[in-house]
C-alpha cells in the first residue's frame, strides 16, 4: 500500500536571491518538516516533486542497513534538512 502524504510549503526569498522552502509533511504516523534551498525559480509542482524525491531517497537509505551488502554513505545534502515534528 502506498503512503499518502500531504506536503504543504511556504517560500521565502533570501538576500542571496535563493529561495528557502519550508515544508510540512502531514503524515498521521510520522509528521515531519524541513527546509529546501532552491537556487533558481521553479513552479510549485516541481518543488513538491523534488521534496518527494528527496524524502524517498532518505527512506531508502534508512532501509538499506544490510551488513552483507554495505552501501557507501551518501554525501550530506546541505540544501535539504528534515526534522520530526
Secondary structure as UniProt FT lines:
FT   STRAND          6..13
FT   TURN            15..16
FT   STRAND          19..26
FT   STRAND          32..38
FT   HELIX           44..63
FT   TURN            67..68
FT   TURN            78..79
FT   STRAND          80..84
//
